[in-house]
Amino acid sequence: MEAIHTIGRRKKSVARIFLSKGKGNVIINKKKYTDYFTTAPLQYKIIQPFSLTNTKDSFDLKATVKGGGITGQAEAIRLAISRALCKIDTENRSVLKPQGLLTRDPRMVERKKYGQKKARKKFQFSKR
């Protein structure tokens, strides 16, 4: 089996992953995933698709991720992994879809408008 290439996005983060048969090594930006994501909830987000489909030690993952913060990056990688697992076996879709792992989260930062302090906050109004 050759490597499967998929893309995941979240906010400003874009993750490209290459999934191939292996022993469960997860490399993100040339670092082990536990070194790149130091907190336990973020590490869980990376491993979640593998643990739900019982494929934790059967694939090697090589990912490059750019932009955004660490939470957005972790969720972008999670989406890409879920998409790759569905490409490998269509039965994985029935496990991942109810958990919401195949849904692209469209929420982005709202832009600042002119004549205002922030996206929605206005300058103080004085009647007199």
FENNORQUI-V531168 format. One record per residue. N is the residue number from 1. RES is the residue in three letters. PSI is psi in whole degrees, 0 to 359 (none if undefined). OMEGA is omega in radians with two decimals (NA if undefined). NEAR is the number of other C-alpha atoms within 12 Angstrom. Layout:
# FENNORQUI-V531168
n	res	psi	omega	near
N	RES	PSI	OMEGA	NEAR
N	RES	PSI	OMEGA	NEAR
This chain:
# FENNORQUI-V531168
n	res	psi	omega	near
1	MET	130	3.08	11
2	GLU	168	-3.07	12
3	ALA	140	3.09	20
4	ILE	129	-3.07	27
5	HIS	126	3.05	26
6	THR	164	-3.12	31
7	ILE	141	3.04	30
8	GLY	146	-3.13	36
9	ARG	150	3.05	35
10	ARG	124	-3.05	32
11	LYS	243	3.14	25
12	LYS	2	-3.07	24
13	SER	140	3.06	29
14	VAL	125	-3.13	30
15	ALA	130	3.02	36
16	ARG	126	-3.13	32
17	ILE	153	3.04	37
18	PHE	115	-3.08	33
19	LEU	126	3.14	38
20	SER	164	3.11	28
21	LYS	141	-3.12	22
22	GLY	208	-3.04	19
23	LYS	8	3.10	14
24	GLY	18	3.10	22
25	ASN	133	3.12	27
26	VAL	111	-3.12	35
27	ILE	126	3.11	26
28	ILE	121	-3.11	31
29	ASN	47	3.10	23
30	LYS	23	3.06	16
31	LYS	154	3.03	18
32	LYS	145	-3.02	21
33	TYR	333	3.11	32
34	THR	335	3.07	23
35	ASP	326	-3.11	16
36	TYR	314	3.08	24
37	PHE	105	-2.99	28
38	THR	339	-3.09	17
39	THR	149	-3.09	16
40	ALA	319	3.13	17
41	PRO	323	3.12	16
42	LEU	322	3.09	25
43	GLN	322	3.11	27
44	TYR	321	3.14	23
45	LYS	325	-3.14	30
46	ILE	319	-3.05	42
47	ILE	342	-3.03	35
48	GLN	311	3.14	29
49	PRO	324	3.12	35
50	PHE	318	-3.10	35
51	SER	326	3.12	23
52	LEU	326	-3.11	25
53	THR	5	3.13	29
54	ASN	43	3.13	17
55	THR	31	-3.00	27
56	LYS	318	-3.07	24
57	ASP	19	-3.09	18
58	SER	355	-3.13	19
59	PHE	145	2.98	32
60	ASP	141	-3.10	31
61	LEU	129	3.04	41
62	LYS	120	-3.04	31
63	ALA	145	2.94	37
64	THR	132	-3.10	32
65	VAL	139	-3.09	36
66	LYS	152	2.99	25
67	GLY	160	3.05	19
68	GLY	193	3.12	20
69	GLY	183	-3.04	18
70	ILE	326	3.13	29
71	THR	316	3.10	29
72	GLY	322	3.11	31
73	GLN	317	-3.14	37
74	ALA	319	-3.13	43
75	GLU	330	3.06	40
76	ALA	318	3.11	41
77	ILE	319	3.14	50
78	ARG	318	3.12	46
79	LEU	317	-3.14	39
80	ALA	319	3.12	42
81	ILE	316	3.14	48
82	SER	318	3.11	45
83	ARG	320	3.13	36
84	ALA	319	3.13	35
85	LEU	328	3.07	43
86	CYS	328	3.06	27
87	LYS	322	-3.12	20
88	ILE	311	-3.10	24
89	ASP	120	-3.08	17
90	THR	342	3.11	16
91	GLU	338	3.10	15
92	ASN	336	-3.11	27
93	ARG	320	-3.11	25
94	SER	340	3.10	18
95	VAL	319	-3.03	23
96	LEU	326	-3.06	29
97	LYS	314	3.13	22
98	PRO	335	3.11	13
99	GLN	351	3.12	18
100	GLY	19	-3.08	19
101	LEU	351	3.13	35
102	LEU	5	-3.10	30
103	THR	126	3.07	22
104	ARG	120	-3.12	24
105	ASP	113	-3.01	19
106	PRO	358	-3.04	15
107	ARG	125	3.13	12
108	MET	168	3.10	14
109	VAL	131	3.13	13
110	GLU	140	-3.07	12
111	ARG	154	3.08	12
112	LYS	135	3.11	13
113	LYS	150	3.13	13
114	TYR	150	-3.12	12
115	GLY	8	3.12	12
116	GLN	161	3.11	14
117	LYS	314	-3.13	13
118	LYS	201	-3.10	14
119	ALA	317	-3.11	14
120	ARG	337	-3.12	14
121	LYS	134	-3.14	15
122	LYS	164	2.99	14
123	PHE	153	-3.10	13
124	GLN	134	-3.12	9
125	PHE	130	3.10	8
126	SER	123	-3.10	6
127	LYS	324	-3.13	4
128	ARG	none	NA	3
